[in-house]
Amino acid sequence: MLQRSKILFLVLFLTPLVQLSAQEQIEPLKRRISVQMDSTNVETILEKLVSDNELFFSYNPDLLPEGKMNFSVTDTPLGEVLKTLLPDSLFSVSLIDRQLIITRIEPKPLKISGRVVEKDGKTPVFYATVTVEGTYIGTMTNHEGNFDLNIPYLLRTNNIIISSVGYKQKIISAKELAKVLVIKLLDESIHLREILVKPTDPRYILQQFRSNIVKNYPDQSQLMVTFYRETARQDGIYVGVWEAAMEILKPPYQFDEPDRVRFIKGRKADLNRKPKDVFIKVQGGPLGINSLDVVKYAETFLDPEYEYLYEYRFEQPEIINGRITWIIRFDRLAETEFPCFNGKLWIDADSYALVGAAYTYDKKSLKINGRSFIQKEPFGFDTRPENVEYSVQYRLLNNKWQFYSAHSDIVFRVKQKKKFKTEYRNVTDVLVTQQYPFPKRGRFGPEGIFHEKEIFSEKIGIYDKEFWGNYNVIKPDDDLIKAVKEANNPE
């Protein structure tokens, strides 16, 4: 499959009605269309086709042919109309279920791989971002510092930006990166005396963060292509991995509208399973990890209604991508039975935007909320969480801060016969690998939408090596690669 930046998704769905009209019962590509428009562009024509025929659609307008044209067809199948607008030499049209996929035909992308390390040349920098300059296309490093990146052919001359909190940003050409296997990042530090104005009250910074959300974050819905991975380990040994390419439709933060998550494709693998193994299913999945977007779904440490529960204090500021960033530590303050977190916030000193957050449940909160983490567990077993860690990152693109990645790491102890023996660990990551503004007149069709009670692992297929094609993903750690290989090739 071609890289998503070169895939134009024109999603056309029949509007759901109790009784379908004769027109709606016809396969979408065979519907007969009549339209006449003068001196207009392809995007406007597509909008006309959709609105006149009660269809759902979403697409990346940047990939459409440019220029204005006169367009007139009478009683012509939709498939023929699309071929007229989108020539066969440049585009191909296919129908999957009721979804039309229009693919831009272009040469294969440039594929590069590398390893990001500290200045000593050995210590890996994990979760470093690797982005094609001027675009939303990118990936991040795994725990060994390794990454793979697919660069669309038309962007093959763009520079690549490599950055991570606490390190100086590095910019390198794609051509040079194709030859360099190891990229060293230098430390970046700041001293308080360098700051001309030093804030004295962390709560004031949090107030400014909330006051500037509308200014700092996109005012138009964003359609994000994401990579999702969930792994499970029992006593340190991998027992399962679930991965998917997803779409997230994220409305502007000032609107009280939930995000919508749609499945594109996925794979799974059961690893090292034995009859005596414990199997539990953790609450969360694609919807749960997306809710770590704490700007949209404010946790208590960012909500003014619950600030009284916390103590806030400044730590040493950091430079992130050349910008001064306040570090605010928070911990439980009030003696209450309400679940609380402890952790850190990174807030941009110039815009007051949240750059990132890392937080955990304290022991008291784990005791209060322990059962809420479990979706399924074997009969006769008792499960309790031992450690819960979350993190979220945002990135600055086109003068707006964007949701970029989220991570959760949950460790359980499983009790059998009155003793807690088995350790079960669930790690989940989501990464935005591409995004674009969702057309204001677009409508996000219902196909593949995740719902809260769905179990992600039941929606996806088998694990195969060439599954992702040219989608950007987080490269698996070496131990996961080994576990999958051994499961697929048992001795």
C-alpha positions as CSV (number, residue, x, y, z in Angstrom):
1,M,0.0,0.0,0.0
2,L,1.3,3.5,-0.8
3,Q,2.3,5.9,1.9
4,R,-0.8,7.6,3.3
5,S,0.4,11.1,2.3
6,K,-0.1,10.0,-1.3
7,I,-3.4,8.3,-0.7
8,L,-6.5,10.4,-1.3
9,F,-9.4,9.0,0.7
10,L,-12.6,10.1,-0.9
11,V,-15.0,8.2,1.4
12,L,-18.5,7.9,0.0
13,F,-21.2,6.2,2.1
14,L,-24.9,5.8,1.5
15,T,-26.8,7.9,4.1
16,P,-28.4,5.3,6.5
17,L,-32.2,5.3,6.0
18,V,-34.8,2.9,7.2
19,Q,-35.7,2.1,3.6
20,L,-33.2,2.6,0.8
21,S,-34.3,4.3,-2.4
22,A,-33.7,2.6,-5.7
23,Q,-30.8,5.0,-6.3
24,E,-29.2,4.1,-2.9
25,Q,-29.4,0.4,-3.6
26,I,-27.1,0.8,-6.6
27,E,-23.4,0.2,-6.1
28,P,-21.8,3.6,-5.6
29,L,-19.6,3.5,-8.7
30,K,-22.6,2.6,-10.9
31,R,-24.8,5.4,-9.7
32,R,-25.8,7.7,-12.6
33,I,-24.7,11.3,-12.0
34,S,-25.7,14.5,-13.7
35,V,-23.8,17.7,-12.9
36,Q,-22.7,20.9,-14.7
37,M,-20.3,23.5,-13.2
38,D,-18.3,26.2,-14.9
39,S,-14.9,27.7,-13.9
40,T,-14.4,25.6,-10.8
41,N,-11.9,23.2,-9.2
42,V,-12.0,19.5,-8.6
43,E,-12.6,19.9,-4.9
44,T,-15.8,22.0,-5.4
45,I,-17.0,19.4,-8.0
46,L,-16.5,16.6,-5.5
47,E,-18.3,18.5,-2.8
48,K,-21.2,19.0,-5.3
49,L,-21.3,15.3,-6.1
50,V,-21.4,14.4,-2.4
51,S,-24.0,16.9,-1.3
52,D,-26.4,16.2,-4.3
53,N,-26.2,12.5,-3.7
54,E,-26.4,12.3,0.1
55,L,-23.0,10.8,0.6
56,F,-20.4,10.8,3.4
57,F,-16.9,11.8,2.4
58,S,-13.4,12.7,3.7
59,Y,-10.2,13.4,1.7
60,N,-7.0,15.3,1.7
61,P,-7.5,18.3,-0.7
62,D,-3.8,18.8,-1.1
63,L,-3.6,15.8,-3.4
64,L,-6.3,16.9,-5.8
65,P,-5.5,18.3,-9.3
66,E,-5.1,22.1,-9.3
67,G,-6.6,24.7,-11.6
68,K,-10.2,25.5,-12.7
69,M,-12.3,23.8,-15.3
70,N,-15.7,23.6,-16.9
71,F,-17.3,20.3,-16.1
72,S,-20.6,18.8,-17.4
73,V,-21.9,15.2,-17.4
74,T,-25.4,13.8,-17.9
75,D,-26.7,10.5,-16.6
76,T,-23.1,9.1,-16.3
77,P,-22.0,6.4,-13.8
78,L,-20.1,7.8,-10.8
79,G,-17.0,5.7,-11.7
80,E,-16.8,7.3,-15.1
81,V,-17.2,10.7,-13.6
82,L,-14.4,10.1,-11.2
83,K,-12.1,8.9,-14.0
84,T,-12.8,12.1,-15.9
85,L,-11.9,14.2,-12.9
86,L,-9.0,12.0,-11.8
87,P,-7.2,10.5,-14.9
88,D,-6.2,6.8,-14.8
89,S,-2.6,7.9,-15.4
90,L,-2.5,9.7,-12.1
91,F,-5.1,8.0,-9.9
92,S,-6.7,4.6,-9.4
93,V,-10.2,4.1,-7.9
94,S,-11.2,1.0,-5.9
95,L,-14.2,0.1,-3.8
96,I,-13.8,-1.6,-0.4
97,D,-17.2,-2.3,1.3
98,R,-19.0,1.0,0.6
99,Q,-15.8,3.1,0.8
100,L,-14.2,4.5,-2.3
101,I,-10.4,4.7,-2.1
102,I,-8.8,7.1,-4.6
103,T,-5.0,6.5,-4.7
104,R,-2.5,8.9,-6.2
105,I,-0.1,6.9,-8.4
106,E,3.5,7.9,-7.7
107,P,6.9,6.3,-7.5
108,K,7.8,4.3,-4.4
109,P,8.8,6.3,-1.3
110,L,12.4,6.7,-0.1
111,K,12.9,4.3,2.8
112,I,15.5,5.1,5.4
113,S,16.5,3.6,8.7
114,G,18.8,4.8,11.5
115,R,19.6,4.8,15.2
116,V,19.5,7.8,17.5
117,V,21.9,7.9,20.3
118,E,23.4,10.2,22.9
119,K,26.8,12.0,22.3
120,D,28.6,8.9,23.6
121,G,27.6,7.1,20.5
122,K,26.1,4.2,22.5
123,T,23.2,5.2,24.7
124,P,19.9,5.0,22.7
125,V,17.5,7.9,22.7
126,F,14.1,6.4,22.8
127,Y,10.8,8.1,21.7
128,A,12.8,10.7,19.7
129,T,10.7,12.2,17.0
130,V,11.8,11.8,13.3
131,T,9.8,14.1,11.0
132,V,9.9,15.2,7.4
133,E,10.4,18.9,7.6
134,G,7.4,21.0,6.8
135,T,5.0,18.1,7.0
136,Y,3.1,16.0,9.5
137,I,4.8,12.8,8.2
138,G,7.1,11.0,10.7
139,T,7.8,8.3,13.2
140,M,9.6,7.9,16.5
141,T,12.5,5.7,17.8
142,N,12.0,2.5,19.8
143,H,13.7,1.6,23.0
144,E,16.9,0.7,21.2
145,G,16.8,4.1,19.4
146,N,16.1,2.5,16.1
147,F,13.6,3.8,13.5
148,D,12.4,3.3,10.0
149,L,10.9,6.1,7.9
150,N,9.1,6.1,4.6
151,I,9.4,9.4,2.8
152,P,7.0,10.1,-0.1
153,Y,8.8,10.4,-3.4
154,L,7.8,14.1,-3.9
155,L,9.3,14.9,-0.5
156,R,12.5,13.0,-1.0
157,T,14.6,16.2,-1.0
158,N,13.1,17.5,2.3
159,N,15.2,17.7,5.4
160,I,14.6,15.3,8.3
161,I,14.2,16.8,11.8
162,I,15.2,14.6,14.8
163,S,14.4,15.9,18.3
164,S,13.8,14.7,21.8
165,V,13.2,16.4,25.2
166,G,16.6,17.5,26.7
167,Y,18.6,17.3,23.5
168,K,19.4,19.8,20.7
169,Q,17.3,19.4,17.6
170,K,19.2,18.0,14.6
171,I,18.3,18.7,11.0
172,I,19.8,16.4,8.3
173,S,19.0,15.9,4.7
174,A,17.2,12.7,3.6
175,K,20.1,12.0,1.2
176,E,22.6,12.3,4.0
177,L,20.5,10.3,6.4
178,A,20.3,7.5,3.9
179,K,24.1,7.1,4.4
180,V,24.3,7.7,8.1
181,L,23.2,4.8,10.3
182,V,23.8,6.5,13.7
183,I,22.7,10.0,14.6
184,K,24.1,11.6,17.7
185,L,22.0,14.1,19.7
186,L,23.8,16.6,22.0
187,D,22.5,17.6,25.4
188,E,20.7,20.9,25.7
189,S,20.4,22.5,29.1
190,I,19.4,25.9,30.5
191,H,20.2,27.8,33.7
192,L,17.7,29.8,35.6
193,R,19.8,33.0,35.4
194,E,19.3,32.9,31.6
195,I,15.6,33.5,32.0
196,L,14.7,37.2,32.2
197,V,11.3,36.7,33.7
198,K,10.9,33.9,36.2
199,P,7.3,32.9,37.2
200,T,6.6,32.4,40.9
201,D,3.3,30.6,40.9
202,P,2.8,27.3,39.0
203,R,-1.0,27.7,39.3
204,Y,-0.7,31.0,37.3
205,I,1.0,29.1,34.5
206,L,-1.8,26.5,34.5
207,Q,-4.4,29.3,34.4
208,Q,-2.6,30.7,31.3
209,F,-2.5,27.3,29.7
210,R,-6.3,27.0,30.0
211,S,-6.9,30.5,28.8
212,N,-4.8,30.0,25.7
213,I,-6.1,26.6,24.5
214,V,-8.3,28.1,21.8
215,K,-5.3,30.2,20.5
216,N,-2.7,27.4,20.7
217,Y,-4.5,24.4,19.2
218,P,-6.1,23.9,15.8
219,D,-9.5,25.7,15.1
220,Q,-10.4,23.2,12.4
221,S,-11.0,19.4,12.8
222,Q,-7.9,17.3,12.1
223,L,-7.9,13.9,10.4
224,M,-4.9,12.0,11.9
225,V,-3.5,8.8,10.6
226,T,-2.0,6.9,13.5
227,F,0.0,3.8,14.4
228,Y,-1.2,1.8,17.4
229,R,0.7,-0.9,19.2
230,E,-0.3,-2.9,22.3
231,T,1.9,-5.6,23.8
232,A,1.4,-8.0,26.7
233,R,4.1,-9.7,28.7
234,Q,3.8,-12.3,31.4
235,D,6.7,-12.6,33.8
236,G,8.9,-10.7,31.3
237,I,8.0,-12.9,28.3
238,Y,5.9,-11.6,25.4
239,V,2.5,-13.3,25.1
240,G,0.8,-11.0,22.7
241,V,1.1,-8.1,20.3
242,W,-1.7,-6.1,18.6
243,E,-1.0,-3.4,16.0
244,A,-3.1,-1.2,13.7
245,A,-3.2,1.8,11.4
246,M,-6.0,4.0,12.6
247,E,-7.7,7.3,11.7
248,I,-8.7,9.8,14.5
249,L,-11.1,12.6,13.6
250,K,-10.2,15.2,16.3
251,P,-12.6,18.2,16.5
252,P,-11.3,21.6,17.7
253,Y,-10.6,21.6,21.4
254,Q,-13.0,24.5,22.1
255,F,-15.9,22.3,21.0
256,D,-17.3,19.6,23.4
257,E,-17.3,16.9,20.7
258,P,-15.7,13.5,21.3
259,D,-12.9,12.2,19.0
260,R,-13.8,9.4,16.6
261,V,-11.5,6.5,16.0
262,R,-11.7,4.4,12.9
263,F,-9.8,1.1,12.1
264,I,-7.9,1.0,8.8
265,K,-5.9,-2.3,9.0
266,G,-4.4,-4.3,11.8
267,R,-2.6,-7.5,12.7
268,K,-2.0,-9.6,15.9
269,A,0.1,-12.4,17.2
270,D,-0.3,-14.7,20.2
271,L,3.2,-15.5,21.5
272,N,4.6,-18.2,23.8
273,R,1.1,-19.2,24.9
274,K,0.9,-22.2,27.3
275,P,-2.2,-23.9,28.8
276,K,-1.4,-22.6,32.3
277,D,-0.8,-19.0,31.1
278,V,-2.9,-16.3,32.6
279,F,-4.8,-14.1,30.1
280,I,-6.3,-10.8,31.2
281,K,-7.6,-8.0,29.0
282,V,-6.9,-4.4,30.0
283,Q,-9.3,-1.6,29.7
284,G,-8.3,1.0,27.1
285,G,-7.5,0.0,23.5
286,P,-7.5,2.7,20.8
287,L,-10.2,4.8,22.5
288,G,-8.4,4.6,25.9
289,I,-5.0,5.6,24.7
290,N,-6.5,8.5,22.7
291,S,-8.1,9.8,25.9
292,L,-4.6,10.5,27.2
293,D,-4.9,13.7,25.1
294,V,-5.2,15.7,28.4
295,V,-5.7,19.0,26.6
296,K,-9.0,17.7,25.4
297,Y,-9.8,15.2,28.1
298,A,-8.5,17.2,31.1
299,E,-7.2,15.1,33.9
300,T,-7.6,16.3,37.5
301,F,-4.2,17.9,37.7
302,L,-5.2,20.3,34.8
303,D,-8.8,20.9,35.9
304,P,-9.3,23.9,38.1
305,E,-12.1,22.1,39.9
306,Y,-9.6,19.6,41.3
307,E,-6.5,21.8,41.8
308,Y,-7.0,21.8,45.5
309,L,-6.0,18.1,45.5
310,Y,-2.5,18.9,44.3
311,E,0.7,20.6,45.3
312,Y,2.5,22.2,42.3
313,R,6.1,23.3,42.2
314,F,8.6,24.3,39.5
315,E,11.6,22.2,38.5
316,Q,14.6,23.2,36.4
317,P,13.3,24.6,33.0
318,E,14.4,22.9,29.8
319,I,15.0,23.9,26.2
320,I,12.8,21.9,23.8
321,N,13.4,22.6,20.1
322,G,15.0,25.9,21.0
323,R,12.1,27.1,23.2
324,I,12.2,27.6,27.0
325,T,9.8,25.2,28.6
326,W,8.5,25.3,32.2
327,I,8.6,22.1,34.2
328,I,5.9,21.8,36.8
329,R,5.9,18.9,39.3
330,F,2.6,17.9,40.9
331,D,1.8,15.5,43.7
332,R,-1.2,14.7,45.9
333,L,-1.8,17.3,48.6
334,A,-5.3,16.7,50.1
335,E,-6.1,13.7,52.2
336,T,-9.0,12.4,50.2
337,E,-10.4,9.2,48.9
338,F,-10.4,10.7,45.4
339,P,-7.9,9.1,43.0
340,C,-4.9,11.3,42.3
341,F,-1.8,11.4,40.1
342,N,1.8,12.5,40.5
343,G,4.0,13.6,37.6
344,K,5.3,16.4,35.5
345,L,4.0,18.9,33.0
346,W,6.0,20.6,30.3
347,I,4.6,24.0,29.3
348,D,6.0,26.2,26.6
349,A,7.1,29.5,28.2
350,D,6.2,31.6,25.2
351,S,2.7,30.3,24.3
352,Y,1.7,28.5,27.5
353,A,0.8,25.5,25.5
354,L,1.2,22.0,27.0
355,V,4.2,20.4,25.3
356,G,3.9,17.1,27.2
357,A,2.9,15.3,30.4
358,A,4.1,12.2,32.3
359,Y,2.1,11.0,35.2
360,T,1.3,7.9,37.4
361,Y,-1.3,6.9,39.9
362,D,-0.1,7.0,43.4
363,K,-0.5,3.9,45.6
364,K,-3.7,5.1,47.3
365,S,-5.3,5.8,43.9
366,L,-4.3,2.3,42.6
367,K,-6.1,0.8,45.6
368,I,-9.2,2.9,44.9
369,N,-9.3,2.4,41.1
370,G,-7.7,-1.1,40.8
371,R,-10.7,-2.9,39.3
372,S,-11.3,-0.3,36.7
373,F,-8.3,-1.4,34.7
374,I,-9.5,-4.9,34.0
375,Q,-11.8,-5.8,31.1
376,K,-11.4,-9.6,31.3
377,E,-9.7,-11.9,33.6
378,P,-9.8,-15.7,34.1
379,F,-12.3,-17.3,36.5
380,G,-10.7,-17.9,39.9
381,F,-8.0,-15.3,39.6
382,D,-7.6,-11.9,41.4
383,T,-5.8,-9.1,39.7
384,R,-4.4,-5.9,41.1
385,P,-2.4,-3.1,39.5
386,E,1.1,-2.6,40.8
387,N,2.2,0.4,38.6
388,V,0.5,2.7,36.1
389,E,2.4,5.1,34.0
390,Y,1.1,7.5,31.3
391,S,2.6,10.1,29.0
392,V,1.5,12.3,26.1
393,Q,3.4,14.6,23.7
394,Y,2.4,17.5,21.5
395,R,4.3,19.1,18.6
396,L,4.3,22.6,17.1
397,L,3.5,22.7,13.4
398,N,2.1,25.6,11.4
399,N,2.1,27.7,14.6
400,K,-0.4,25.3,16.2
401,W,0.3,22.7,18.8
402,Q,-0.9,19.2,17.8
403,F,-1.5,15.9,19.6
404,Y,1.4,13.7,18.6
405,S,1.8,10.6,20.7
406,A,0.6,8.8,23.9
407,H,2.0,5.9,25.9
408,S,0.7,3.8,28.8
409,D,2.5,1.1,30.8
410,I,0.5,-0.9,33.3
411,V,1.9,-3.7,35.5
412,F,-0.4,-6.1,37.3
413,R,0.0,-8.9,39.9
414,V,-2.3,-11.9,39.4
415,K,-3.3,-13.9,42.5
416,Q,-4.0,-17.6,42.3
417,K,-4.5,-19.8,45.4
418,K,-4.2,-16.8,47.7
419,K,-0.8,-15.8,46.4
420,F,0.2,-13.1,44.0
421,K,2.7,-14.9,41.7
422,T,2.3,-13.8,38.1
423,E,3.3,-10.4,36.8
424,Y,1.4,-9.2,33.8
425,R,2.5,-6.0,31.9
426,N,0.5,-4.2,29.2
427,V,2.2,-1.4,27.1
428,T,0.3,0.7,24.6
429,D,1.5,3.4,22.2
430,V,-0.2,5.6,19.6
431,L,1.7,7.8,17.2
432,V,0.4,10.3,14.7
433,T,2.3,9.5,11.4
434,Q,0.3,11.9,9.1
435,Q,-2.5,14.4,9.4
436,Y,-4.4,17.1,7.5
437,P,-7.2,19.5,8.1
438,F,-10.6,17.7,7.7
439,P,-12.7,19.5,5.0
440,K,-15.2,21.8,6.6
441,R,-18.0,20.2,4.5
442,G,-16.6,16.7,5.0
443,R,-18.6,14.0,6.8
444,F,-16.9,11.2,8.6
445,G,-18.6,8.0,7.6
446,P,-19.6,5.3,10.1
447,E,-17.6,2.3,8.6
448,G,-15.0,0.9,11.0
449,I,-15.7,3.2,13.9
450,F,-14.6,1.9,17.3
451,H,-17.0,1.9,20.2
452,E,-16.2,1.9,23.9
453,K,-17.2,-1.7,24.6
454,E,-15.4,-3.3,21.6
455,I,-12.3,-5.4,22.2
456,F,-9.6,-4.3,19.8
457,S,-7.9,-7.7,19.6
458,E,-11.1,-9.3,18.2
459,K,-11.2,-6.9,15.2
460,I,-7.9,-7.6,13.5
461,G,-6.1,-10.3,11.5
462,I,-2.9,-12.3,11.6
463,Y,0.6,-11.0,12.0
464,D,2.6,-11.0,8.8
465,K,6.0,-9.5,7.9
466,E,5.1,-7.3,4.9
467,F,1.8,-6.2,6.4
468,W,2.4,-2.4,6.6
469,G,3.7,-1.7,3.1
470,N,4.6,2.0,3.2
471,Y,2.7,3.0,6.3
472,N,5.0,4.6,8.9
473,V,5.1,2.7,12.1
474,I,7.2,2.5,15.3
475,K,9.9,0.0,14.7
476,P,9.5,-3.0,17.1
477,D,12.1,-3.5,19.7
478,D,14.6,-6.3,19.1
479,D,13.1,-8.6,21.7
480,L,9.7,-8.2,20.2
481,I,11.0,-9.0,16.8
482,K,12.7,-12.1,18.2
483,A,9.5,-13.2,20.0
484,V,7.4,-12.9,16.8
485,K,10.0,-14.7,14.7
486,E,10.2,-17.6,17.1
487,A,6.4,-17.8,17.3
488,N,6.1,-17.9,13.5
489,N,9.0,-20.4,13.1
490,P,8.8,-22.8,16.0
491,E,11.6,-25.5,16.1
